[in-house]
Amino acid sequence: MIIMGIETSCDETAVSIIGSDGIAADLIWTQSVHQAFGGVVPELASRAHIEKVVACTQKALQEAGLERPDGVAATAGPGLIGAVLVGFCFGKSLSIGWGVPFVGVNHLEGHLLSPLLDSPRPEFPFLSLVVSGGHTTLYLAEGVGSYRVLGQTVDDAAGEAYDKVARMMGLGYPGGPLIDALAQDGDPQAISFPRPRPPKPGRARIFERYPLDMSFSGLKTAVRNYLQKTQGWNPSDVAASFQAAVVDVLMDRVHKAVRETGVQSVAIGGGVAANSGLRRALQDSPYTVFIPPKRRCTDNAAMIANVGRLRMLNGQRDSLDMAVRANWPVGV
């Protein structure tokens, strides 16, 4: 079964085609218009997707040497609702025109299962840490469509904290790669930034449900206070110390999840999965780790086609009455 995947949930217009032999085409066009605003402008993102999605689709078909796939999968959420609608509605139109089935895919499930696209690939069950600009969640993946949340951020996502700290430092957008690059020349122990812990059980209901929850808002505030109170601060040391704190928090939750579940296979996904500090920490851990290529850490359509194909092979077909969802927990 050959499936086309379409992803337009934020600021990447992406189209991919995969089959039993792997990825036949993988197109990603990243929008640069948002850099002047220090973040993604939803209306501009939607318009840019409209301008590029047809060309990306034509190019993907050409690269795959294909007239039409056996099915179409498109991101149905979560994400910027206007941006999601572009690819979602276009995918439905292709499904109707080609007379092939359609599946709406959860964007987060795409990241969660992205390690399955490469070899070696994890076997179920495995732990999956999805870390991006909008989401930071640790899952236990027990099978396709069967996921249990072990912990998640209760405020800023890790990638969001990177963007905000980069803006405080005057670095630009997106902040993750800029801070990661600066951190290579800095001392991660130069500044003692906090490693935020969740409040004690009973003080916040969400922590009673997910004891491995995370928080990055306090860390972001600590960086801001340091910058405001310190004359002549060293950008590389700030970047390295901030990154070390983020990685320590994430790895702390991974260690606890391994102890809680007994599962020692750990995968990562999402934009922050491209971070060199996190990748290095996982590689140095005693676990069996599965780290996607950096190209598939950021938003891409191969991960959407992958989930769509797995679900279609399991018999799923979605009605064309299906609607997009701005908020959509994985597995629901």
VOPAGU-2260 file (C-alpha; in pm, 1 decimal, decimal comma):
REM VOPAGU-2260
SITE   aa  ch    i         X         Y         Z
SITE  MET   A    0       0,0       0,0       0,0
SITE  ILE   A    1     143,7     337,1    -108,5
SITE  ILE   A    2      25,4     636,1      92,2
SITE  MET   A    3      64,2    1009,3      40,9
SITE  GLY   A    4      97,8    1218,7     355,4
SITE  ILE   A    5      28,0    1593,0     378,1
SITE  GLU   A    6     142,2    1811,6     669,5
SITE  THR   A    7      51,1    2181,8     713,7
SITE  SER   A    8      -1,0    2218,4    1088,7
SITE  CYS   A    9     238,3    2511,4    1139,9
SITE  ASP   A   10     503,0    2666,9     916,1
SITE  GLU   A   11     620,7    2372,2     705,0
SITE  THR   A   12     438,5    2270,6     388,4
SITE  ALA   A   13     526,1    1904,4     345,9
SITE  VAL   A   14     421,0    1616,2     121,5
SITE  SER   A   15     560,4    1263,9     134,4
SITE  ILE   A   16     491,3     928,0     -26,7
SITE  ILE   A   17     578,5     599,6     143,1
SITE  GLY   A   18     516,7     234,4      68,5
SITE  SER   A   19     640,2    -108,1     172,6
SITE  ASP   A   20     988,4     -21,2      44,2
SITE  GLY   A   21    1009,9     294,2     255,4
SITE  ILE   A   22    1004,3     662,2     164,5
SITE  ALA   A   23     965,4     725,8    -208,4
SITE  ALA   A   24     940,6    1107,3    -184,1
SITE  ASP   A   25     976,3    1356,4      98,7
SITE  LEU   A   26     921,0    1727,9      27,4
SITE  ILE   A   27     945,8    1997,7     295,9
SITE  TRP   A   28     915,9    2370,3     230,8
SITE  THR   A   29     987,3    2584,1     536,9
SITE  GLN   A   30     832,3    2929,5     550,7
SITE  SER   A   31    1078,0    3213,8     618,8
SITE  VAL   A   32     820,7    3494,8     635,7
SITE  HIS   A   33     778,7    3453,5    1012,6
SITE  GLN   A   34    1136,8    3538,8    1107,4
SITE  ALA   A   35    1065,7    3912,3    1099,3
SITE  PHE   A   36     792,8    3865,3    1362,1
SITE  GLY   A   37     985,8    3641,6    1602,9
SITE  GLY   A   38     724,0    3366,4    1576,6
SITE  VAL   A   39     467,9    3206,3    1348,6
SITE  VAL   A   40     187,3    3435,3    1225,2
SITE  PRO   A   41    -112,1    3201,8    1166,8
SITE  GLU   A   42    -269,8    3395,9     878,8
SITE  LEU   A   43      59,0    3422,1     691,9
SITE  ALA   A   44     123,1    3052,4     748,2
SITE  SER   A   45    -214,2    2955,5     601,1
SITE  ARG   A   46    -162,4    3170,2     291,9
SITE  ALA   A   47     185,4    3030,0     234,9
SITE  HIS   A   48      52,4    2673,3     256,0
SITE  ILE   A   49    -210,1    2753,7      -8,5
SITE  GLU   A   50      64,7    2884,1    -237,2
SITE  LYS   A   51     293,1    2581,1    -199,1
SITE  VAL   A   52      86,3    2267,1    -132,0
SITE  VAL   A   53      -0,5    2195,8    -496,9
SITE  ALA   A   54     358,7    2236,2    -616,8
SITE  CYS   A   55     488,2    2016,3    -334,1
SITE  THR   A   56     234,2    1747,3    -421,7
SITE  GLN   A   57     324,6    1752,4    -791,3
SITE  LYS   A   58     694,6    1731,2    -708,4
SITE  ALA   A   59     640,5    1439,1    -468,2
SITE  LEU   A   60     446,6    1242,0    -730,4
SITE  GLN   A   61     719,0    1314,2    -984,6
SITE  GLU   A   62     996,8    1198,1    -750,6
SITE  ALA   A   63     806,1     880,1    -663,1
SITE  GLY   A   64     725,8     810,4   -1030,0
SITE  LEU   A   65     360,9     777,6    -937,6
SITE  GLU   A   66      33,1     891,0   -1091,4
SITE  ARG   A   67    -165,7     844,2    -773,1
SITE  PRO   A   68    -121,9     668,1    -436,7
SITE  ASP   A   69    -343,9     401,3    -283,5
SITE  GLY   A   70    -456,3     637,6      -8,1
SITE  VAL   A   71    -415,5     988,2     130,7
SITE  ALA   A   72    -335,3    1085,8     489,4
SITE  ALA   A   73    -336,0    1444,7     613,0
SITE  THR   A   74    -275,7    1611,0     946,3
SITE  ALA   A   75    -611,4    1676,2    1114,6
SITE  GLY   A   76    -466,4    1844,5    1426,8
SITE  PRO   A   77    -347,0    1960,7    1664,1
SITE  GLY   A   78    -195,8    2280,4    1526,2
SITE  LEU   A   79    -281,1    2624,0    1393,2
SITE  ILE   A   80    -636,4    2556,8    1281,8
SITE  GLY   A   81    -622,5    2765,3     963,2
SITE  ALA   A   82    -295,6    2605,9     859,1
SITE  VAL   A   83    -421,4    2255,0     937,0
SITE  LEU   A   84    -731,8    2315,2     725,2
SITE  VAL   A   85    -526,5    2385,6     412,7
SITE  GLY   A   86    -358,6    2045,7     394,7
SITE  PHE   A   87    -655,3    1861,0     542,3
SITE  CYS   A   88    -906,1    1993,5     286,6
SITE  PHE   A   89    -657,4    1949,8       2,7
SITE  GLY   A   90    -600,4    1589,7     109,5
SITE  LYS   A   91    -974,8    1523,6     110,5
SITE  SER   A   92   -1001,4    1670,7    -238,5
SITE  LEU   A   93    -725,5    1442,7    -366,0
SITE  SER   A   94    -900,1    1145,0    -205,1
SITE  ILE   A   95   -1224,1    1228,5    -386,2
SITE  GLY   A   96   -1055,4    1299,6    -718,2
SITE  TRP   A   97    -843,9     985,0    -714,8
SITE  GLY   A   98   -1114,4     765,6    -560,8
SITE  VAL   A   99    -883,4     643,9    -282,2
SITE  PRO   A  100    -940,2     623,9      96,4
SITE  PHE   A  101    -857,3     907,0     335,5
SITE  VAL   A  102    -727,1     910,5     693,2
SITE  GLY   A  103    -692,0    1213,1     920,2
SITE  VAL   A  104    -374,8    1184,1    1129,1
SITE  ASN   A  105    -290,2    1320,6    1470,4
SITE  HIS   A  106      23,0    1534,5    1426,2
SITE  LEU   A  107     161,3    1423,8    1764,8
SITE  GLU   A  108     116,1    1057,5    1678,3
SITE  GLY   A  109     325,9    1130,6    1370,9
SITE  HIS   A  110     613,9    1250,5    1588,9
SITE  LEU   A  111     558,1     967,7    1836,9
SITE  LEU   A  112     591,3     696,1    1572,3
SITE  SER   A  113     851,6     868,3    1351,9
SITE  PRO   A  114    1132,3     635,2    1475,7
SITE  LEU   A  115     948,4     351,0    1297,7
SITE  LEU   A  116    1051,4     503,3     965,0
SITE  ASP   A  117    1417,5     412,1    1011,0
SITE  SER   A  118    1618,4      99,8    1080,9
SITE  PRO   A  119    1675,0     -20,1    1342,4
SITE  ARG   A  120    1327,4      62,1    1467,4
SITE  PRO   A  121    1180,3      14,2    1813,7
SITE  GLU   A  122     950,2    -271,9    1897,4
SITE  PHE   A  123     639,9    -213,2    2108,2
SITE  PRO   A  124     631,1    -128,6    2391,5
SITE  PHE   A  125     869,3     166,2    2397,9
SITE  LEU   A  126     891,4     506,1    2564,1
SITE  SER   A  127     853,8     805,8    2334,5
SITE  LEU   A  128     948,4    1160,2    2432,4
SITE  VAL   A  129     781,3    1409,4    2197,6
SITE  VAL   A  130     946,6    1749,0    2243,8
SITE  SER   A  131     857,4    2048,0    2028,1
SITE  GLY   A  132     764,3    2414,2    2035,1
SITE  GLY   A  133     406,8    2340,3    2134,7
SITE  HIS   A  134     424,6    2002,9    2308,6
SITE  THR   A  135     643,4    1819,1    2556,6
SITE  THR   A  136     500,8    1480,7    2650,3
SITE  LEU   A  137     643,0    1145,0    2757,0
SITE  TYR   A  138     440,8     845,3    2635,4
SITE  LEU   A  139     440,9     471,8    2678,0
SITE  ALA   A  140     364,9     338,4    2328,8
SITE  GLU   A  141     210,9      -8,0    2355,9
SITE  GLY   A  142      92,6     -42,3    1995,3
SITE  VAL   A  143     -39,6     161,3    1703,2
SITE  GLY   A  144    -314,2     375,8    1854,9
SITE  SER   A  145    -239,1     257,6    2209,9
SITE  TYR   A  146     -48,2     522,9    2405,9
SITE  ARG   A  147     -33,9     618,1    2772,2
SITE  VAL   A  148      74,0     962,5    2889,5
SITE  LEU   A  149     335,5     933,3    3163,4
SITE  GLY   A  150     418,3    1302,9    3192,9
SITE  GLN   A  151     376,4    1633,4    3013,4
SITE  THR   A  152     458,4    1999,0    3054,3
SITE  VAL   A  153     207,3    2200,2    3255,0
SITE  ASP   A  154     311,0    2537,1    3111,2
SITE  ASP   A  155     572,0    2619,8    2846,8
SITE  ALA   A  156     682,3    2341,9    2615,5
SITE  ALA   A  157    1057,9    2293,7    2593,9
SITE  GLY   A  158    1075,1    2436,2    2241,4
SITE  GLU   A  159     863,1    2734,0    2346,0
SITE  ALA   A  160    1108,7    2803,1    2629,3
SITE  TYR   A  161    1394,6    2793,5    2377,0
SITE  ASP   A  162    1218,6    3049,4    2155,8
SITE  LYS   A  163    1142,8    3281,8    2447,2
SITE  VAL   A  164    1496,6    3266,7    2586,9
SITE  ALA   A  165    1639,2    3329,6    2240,4
SITE  ARG   A  166    1417,2    3636,3    2209,1
SITE  MET   A  167    1536,9    3762,9    2549,5
SITE  MET   A  168    1894,6    3723,1    2428,8
SITE  GLY   A  169    1823,9    3900,2    2098,9
SITE  LEU   A  170    1912,0    3595,3    1890,7
SITE  GLY   A  171    1610,6    3571,9    1658,7
SITE  TYR   A  172    1370,5    3293,9    1560,1
SITE  PRO   A  173    1351,9    2995,4    1572,4
SITE  GLY   A  174    1541,2    2988,2    1899,5
SITE  GLY   A  175    1625,2    2618,3    1933,8
SITE  PRO   A  176    1897,6    2587,0    1669,3
SITE  LEU   A  177    2042,8    2928,5    1760,7
SITE  ILE   A  178    2079,7    2846,3    2129,9
SITE  ASP   A  179    2208,5    2497,0    2050,9
SITE  ALA   A  180    2480,0    2644,1    1827,4
SITE  LEU   A  181    2581,5    2902,0    2089,9
SITE  ALA   A  182    2590,0    2635,6    2360,6
SITE  GLN   A  183    2870,7    2449,6    2184,7
SITE  ASP   A  184    3115,4    2722,5    2290,4
SITE  GLY   A  185    2976,3    2774,9    2641,5
SITE  ASP   A  186    3021,6    2625,7    2986,6
SITE  PRO   A  187    2706,2    2433,8    3091,6
SITE  GLN   A  188    2804,9    2477,1    3456,2
SITE  ALA   A  189    2878,0    2850,4    3436,7
SITE  ILE   A  190    2531,8    2949,8    3563,7
SITE  SER   A  191    2326,3    2752,7    3812,2
SITE  PHE   A  192    1980,3    2768,6    3654,9
SITE  PRO   A  193    1702,7    2571,9    3834,3
SITE  ARG   A  194    1572,4    2231,2    3733,9
SITE  PRO   A  195    1199,1    2286,9    3796,2
SITE  ARG   A  196    1010,0    2014,6    3979,8
SITE  PRO   A  197     632,2    1968,0    3987,8
SITE  PRO   A  198     453,9    2072,3    4308,5
SITE  LYS   A  199     376,7    1813,2    4571,6
SITE  PRO   A  200      72,6    1590,0    4503,8
SITE  GLY   A  201    -251,5    1760,3    4597,4
SITE  ARG   A  202    -147,8    2112,9    4504,0
SITE  ALA   A  203    -235,9    2072,0    4137,1
SITE  ARG   A  204    -471,1    1806,9    4005,2
SITE  ILE   A  205    -271,4    1739,0    3689,9
SITE  PHE   A  206      27,0    1624,9    3896,1
SITE  GLU   A  207    -187,5    1367,9    4074,4
SITE  ARG   A  208    -260,3    1217,4    3735,4
SITE  TYR   A  209      84,4    1249,3    3577,7
SITE  PRO   A  210     360,8    1232,3    3841,2
SITE  LEU   A  211     629,3    1274,5    3572,7
SITE  ASP   A  212     500,1    1614,2    3458,4
SITE  MET   A  213     741,4    1893,3    3366,0
SITE  SER   A  214     755,6    2271,3    3390,7
SITE  PHE   A  215     977,1    2512,2    3198,2
SITE  SER   A  216     818,4    2847,6    3279,2
SITE  GLY   A  217    1022,8    2890,5    3597,9
SITE  LEU   A  218    1345,0    2813,3    3413,7
SITE  LYS   A  219    1258,9    3073,1    3149,9
SITE  THR   A  220    1192,8    3328,8    3425,1
SITE  ALA   A  221    1524,4    3244,8    3593,1
SITE  VAL   A  222    1707,5    3316,2    3267,7
SITE  ARG   A  223    1525,9    3648,3    3227,6
SITE  ASN   A  224    1615,3    3753,1    3583,5
SITE  TYR   A  225    1978,3    3660,4    3526,0
SITE  LEU   A  226    1997,7    3863,5    3204,4
SITE  GLN   A  227    1838,1    4165,4    3369,3
SITE  LYS   A  228    2062,7    4158,1    3676,1
SITE  THR   A  229    2395,4    4061,7    3519,3
SITE  GLN   A  230    2622,1    4304,6    3339,3
SITE  GLY   A  231    2830,9    4169,0    3053,4
SITE  TRP   A  232    2675,6    3822,7    3051,7
SITE  ASN   A  233    2832,8    3569,4    2818,9
SITE  PRO   A  234    2582,8    3451,1    2552,5
SITE  SER   A  235    2751,2    3112,9    2507,9
SITE  ASP   A  236    2752,0    3041,6    2882,1
SITE  VAL   A  237    2387,0    3144,8    2914,5
SITE  ALA   A  238    2291,1    2921,5    2621,1
SITE  ALA   A  239    2492,3    2625,0    2748,6
SITE  SER   A  240    2363,8    2656,6    3106,2
SITE  PHE   A  241    2001,3    2694,8    2993,4
SITE  GLN   A  242    2029,7    2397,8    2757,9
SITE  ALA   A  243    2186,9    2184,5    3030,0
SITE  ALA   A  244    1891,4    2260,0    3258,9
SITE  VAL   A  245    1635,1    2164,8    2991,2
SITE  VAL   A  246    1815,1    1840,9    2908,0
SITE  ASP   A  247    1851,3    1751,9    3276,6
SITE  VAL   A  248    1475,8    1791,6    3331,6
SITE  LEU   A  249    1389,5    1580,2    3026,4
SITE  MET   A  250    1639,6    1307,0    3112,4
SITE  ASP   A  251    1523,4    1300,5    3474,3
SITE  ARG   A  252    1171,6    1214,8    3354,5
SITE  VAL   A  253    1303,8     952,6    3112,9
SITE  HIS   A  254    1501,1     783,5    3393,3
SITE  LYS   A  255    1193,4     783,4    3617,9
SITE  ALA   A  256     972,9     647,6    3338,9
SITE  VAL   A  257    1213,3     360,0    3278,4
SITE  ARG   A  258    1206,8     273,3    3649,1
SITE  GLU   A  259     826,1     301,1    3660,4
SITE  THR   A  260     751,1      92,3    3350,6
SITE  GLY   A  261    1054,4    -135,1    3320,4
SITE  VAL   A  262    1068,5     -41,6    2949,4
SITE  GLN   A  263    1423,8      43,5    2842,9
SITE  SER   A  264    1362,7     127,7    2476,2
SITE  VAL   A  265    1344,9     505,9    2440,1
SITE  ALA   A  266    1260,3     706,2    2128,2
SITE  ILE   A  267    1233,1    1080,6    2072,1
SITE  GLY   A  268    1051,5    1300,7    1822,6
SITE  GLY   A  269     961,0    1664,1    1761,5
SITE  GLY   A  270    1173,1    1967,0    1680,3
SITE  VAL   A  271    1371,3    1964,2    2005,4
SITE  ALA   A  272    1471,4    1604,8    1927,4
SITE  ALA   A  273    1722,0    1764,0    1687,7
SITE  ASN   A  274    1896,6    1929,8    1983,3
SITE  SER   A  275    2256,1    1809,7    2016,7
SITE  GLY   A  276    2251,1    1814,7    2397,3
SITE  LEU   A  277    1941,8    1595,0    2422,8
SITE  ARG   A  278    2063,5    1355,7    2154,3
SITE  ARG   A  279    2401,4    1322,0    2327,1
SITE  ALA   A  280    2242,8    1264,5    2669,7
SITE  LEU   A  281    2024,5     985,8    2531,7
SITE  GLN   A  282    2312,8     825,9    2344,2
SITE  ASP   A  283    2516,9     826,4    2667,1
SITE  SER   A  284    2230,7     666,2    2863,4
SITE  PRO   A  285    2219,0     292,2    2940,7
SITE  TYR   A  286    1899,8     250,4    2736,4
SITE  THR   A  287    1833,4     129,6    2383,6
SITE  VAL   A  288    1761,9     458,1    2207,3
SITE  PHE   A  289    1601,3     538,2    1872,8
SITE  ILE   A  290    1675,2     886,9    1743,1
SITE  PRO   A  291    1531,0     997,3    1406,8
SITE  PRO   A  292    1747,0    1190,5    1159,0
SITE  LYS   A  293    1726,0    1563,4    1223,4
SITE  ARG   A  294    1525,6    1607,7     902,1
SITE  ARG   A  295    1241,6    1405,6    1054,4
SITE  CYS   A  296    1248,2    1575,4    1393,8
SITE  THR   A  297    1091,6    1895,7    1263,1
SITE  ASP   A  298     742,6    1884,8    1109,3
SITE  ASN   A  299     737,9    1661,6     803,4
SITE  ALA   A  300     492,7    1459,7     595,8
SITE  ALA   A  301     678,1    1127,9     607,8
SITE  MET   A  302     563,8    1083,4     967,9
SITE  ILE   A  303     203,9    1160,1     863,2
SITE  ALA   A  304     216,4     915,2     572,8
SITE  ASN   A  305     367,0     656,4     807,6
SITE  VAL   A  306      82,6     679,5    1060,3
SITE  GLY   A  307    -175,7     691,7     781,0
SITE  ARG   A  308     -33,2     378,5     623,5
SITE  LEU   A  309     -20,6     188,4     953,8
SITE  ARG   A  310    -380,2     279,9    1028,9
SITE  MET   A  311    -503,8     194,7     678,3
SITE  LEU   A  312    -329,7    -144,0     699,4
SITE  ASN   A  313    -527,9    -195,0    1020,8
SITE  GLY   A  314    -848,1    -124,5     829,4
SITE  GLN   A  315    -911,7     238,6     925,1
SITE  ARG   A  316   -1090,6     463,5     677,8
SITE  ASP   A  317   -1212,8     809,0     779,9
SITE  SER   A  318   -1529,9     972,5     657,7
SITE  LEU   A  319   -1495,5    1287,3     451,7
SITE  ASP   A  320   -1721,2    1446,7     714,2
SITE  MET   A  321   -1428,2    1430,8     957,1
SITE  ALA   A  322   -1337,2    1771,0    1104,8
SITE  VAL   A  323   -1002,7    1913,9    1212,2
SITE  ARG   A  324    -919,3    1952,0    1581,4
SITE  ALA   A  325    -707,1    2230,3    1727,1
SITE  ASN   A  326    -656,0    2018,6    2040,5
SITE  TRP   A  327    -636,1    1643,6    2003,5
SITE  PRO   A  328    -479,4    1416,9    2267,1
SITE  VAL   A  329    -287,8    1126,8    2116,9
SITE  GLY   A  330    -478,5     799,3    2116,3
SITE  VAL   A  331    -820,9     967,4    2140,5
